Amino acid sequence: MFDLRFRMTRITLLYVFLLLATFGAQAQFNQHEMSKKDLYFGIAMGVNMGDFKIIQREKLAINDSIRYFRPKFGPGFNLGIITNYQFHKNFDLRFIPTLSFSDKSIEYEQKNGTLVKKTLSSIYLDFPLQLRFKSDPIKDFRIYVIAGVRYDFDLASNVKSRKADDILKLNRHDAAAEYGLGFMIYFPYFILSPELKVSHGFLNINAPNPGLIYSRTIERMYSRTFTFTINLEG
């Protein structure tokens, strides 16, 4: 089901991008008129690939079940609402509450050679605060870079789950530093901004439990995500 939703999201984003590009292909944008707006809004639609940075326990050899493990990238998608405050002609402050879906996996090799893959599905409410620096306009085009911090709340966290003794458990709360770059294309009534962003979590999201065979190998675990987003603002 998740793979189907992910494929549908990618197709939808492609059609939206092509439609908007066609609509404004021959239009000229009045940059001076837009520069008068201090506050404007929009939507952000994107896809992401995420995994974990994992610090293993020093005495992994004493574990009688697991030989080694490695994180695996998994897909996701996100939808957000943009609030942009332009406090300088080259600087914006951006707040983008986002609903984000993510699958991340860890592959284990047991002592008997068996490979076991554990997939952790999350539904996040993300609250990023970003500072954006924009270049001066080049006709109807600008390049920009962003940096900021983000708080995440996992609606699907299994930290309180008691239904299985072999699952990994994740804390509900996470925080991350993020940075990226993109470019702005000005159309008559909106701005189209493709953007590539990287985030690194700095809170340990592992909920350790020595009784869980796939958890007792892990000391600390941090999120890591690559996101491609299409922003529509006006």
TARA-V429520 format. One record per pair of residues at least 4 apart in sequence whose C-alpha atoms are under 6 Angstrom apart, sorted by sequence separation. I is the first residue (numbers start at 1). J is the second residue. D is the distance in whole Angstrom. If there is no record, write none. Layout:
<<I/J/D> <I/J/D>>
This chain:
<<15/19/6> <21/25/6> <109/113/6> <110/114/5> <137/141/6> <187/191/6> <109/114/6> <137/142/5> <186/191/5> <86/92/4> <109/115/5> <185/191/6> <210/216/5> <85/92/5> <108/115/6> <135/142/6> <185/192/5> <85/93/5> <108/116/5> <135/143/6> <184/192/6> <84/93/6> <107/116/6> <134/143/6> <184/193/5> <84/94/5> <107/117/4> <134/144/4> <159/169/5> <183/193/5> <83/94/6> <106/117/6> <133/144/5> <158/169/6> <159/170/5> <83/95/5> <106/118/5> <133/145/6> <159/171/6> <182/194/6> <105/118/5> <132/145/6> <157/170/6> <182/195/4> <82/96/5> <105/119/4> <132/146/4> <181/195/6> <206/220/6> <81/96/5> <104/119/6> <105/120/6> <131/146/6> <157/172/5> <181/196/6> <206/221/5> <80/96/6> <81/97/6> <104/120/5> <131/147/6> <180/196/6> <204/220/6> <205/221/6> <80/97/6> <103/120/6> <130/147/6> <180/197/4> <204/221/5> <80/98/4> <103/121/5> <130/148/4> <154/172/5> <179/197/6> <204/222/5> <52/71/6> <79/98/6> <102/121/6> <129/148/6> <153/172/6> <179/198/6> <79/99/5> <102/122/5> <129/149/6> <153/173/5> <178/198/6> <51/72/6> <78/99/6> <101/122/6> <128/149/6> <152/173/6> <178/199/4> <201/222/5> <51/73/5> <78/100/4> <101/123/5> <128/150/4> <152/174/5> <177/199/6> <201/223/5> <50/73/5> <77/100/6> <100/123/6> <127/150/5> <151/174/6> <152/175/6> <177/200/5> <50/74/5> <77/101/5> <100/124/5> <127/151/5> <151/175/4> <176/200/5> <200/224/5> <49/74/5> <76/101/5> <99/124/6> <126/151/6> <150/175/6> <176/201/4> <199/224/6> <49/75/5> <76/102/4> <99/125/5> <126/152/5> <150/176/5> <175/201/6> <176/202/6> <199/225/5> <48/75/6> <98/125/6> <125/152/6> <149/176/6> <198/225/6> <48/76/5> <75/103/6> <98/126/5> <125/153/5> <149/177/5> <175/203/6> <198/226/5> <47/76/6> <48/77/6> <74/103/5> <97/126/6> <124/153/5> <148/177/6> <149/178/6> <174/203/6> <197/226/6> <47/77/4> <74/104/5> <97/127/5> <124/154/4> <148/178/5> <197/227/5> <46/77/6> <73/104/6> <123/154/6> <124/155/6> <147/178/6> <196/227/6> <46/78/5> <96/128/6> <123/155/5> <147/179/4> <196/228/5> <45/78/6> <72/105/5> <95/128/6> <123/156/5> <146/179/5> <195/228/6> <45/79/5> <71/105/6> <72/106/6> <95/129/5> <122/156/5> <146/180/5> <171/205/5> <195/229/5> <44/79/6> <71/106/4> <94/129/6> <145/180/6> <170/205/5> <194/229/6> <44/80/5> <70/106/6> <94/130/5> <145/181/4> <170/206/5> <171/207/6> <194/230/5> <43/80/6> <70/107/5> <93/130/6> <144/181/6> <170/207/5> <193/230/6> <43/81/5> <69/107/5> <93/131/5> <144/182/5> <169/207/5> <193/231/5> <42/81/6> <43/82/5> <69/108/4> <92/131/6> <144/183/6> <192/231/6> <42/82/5> <68/108/6> <92/132/5> <143/183/4> <192/232/5> <41/82/5> <68/109/6> <91/132/6> <142/183/5> <191/232/6> <41/83/5> <67/109/6> <91/133/5> <142/184/5> <191/233/5> <41/84/6> <67/110/5> <90/133/6> <141/184/6> <190/233/5> <191/234/6> <40/84/5> <66/110/4> <67/111/5> <90/134/5> <141/185/5> <190/234/4> <39/84/6> <65/110/6> <66/111/6> <140/185/6> <39/85/5> <65/111/6> <140/186/5> <166/212/5> <38/85/6> <165/212/5> <166/213/6> <168/215/6> <38/86/5> <51/104/5> <29/186/6> <60/217/6> <29/187/5> <29/188/5> <57/217/6> <56/217/6> <57/218/5> <56/218/4> <57/219/5> <24/187/6> <56/219/5> <55/219/5> <55/220/5> <54/220/6> <54/221/5> <53/221/6> <53/222/5> <52/222/5> <52/223/5> <52/224/6> <51/224/5> <50/224/6> <50/225/4> <49/225/6> <49/226/5> <48/226/6> <48/227/4> <47/227/6> <47/228/6> <46/228/5> <46/229/4> <45/229/5> <45/230/5> <44/230/6> <44/231/4> <43/231/6> <43/232/5> <42/232/5> <42/233/4> <41/233/6>>
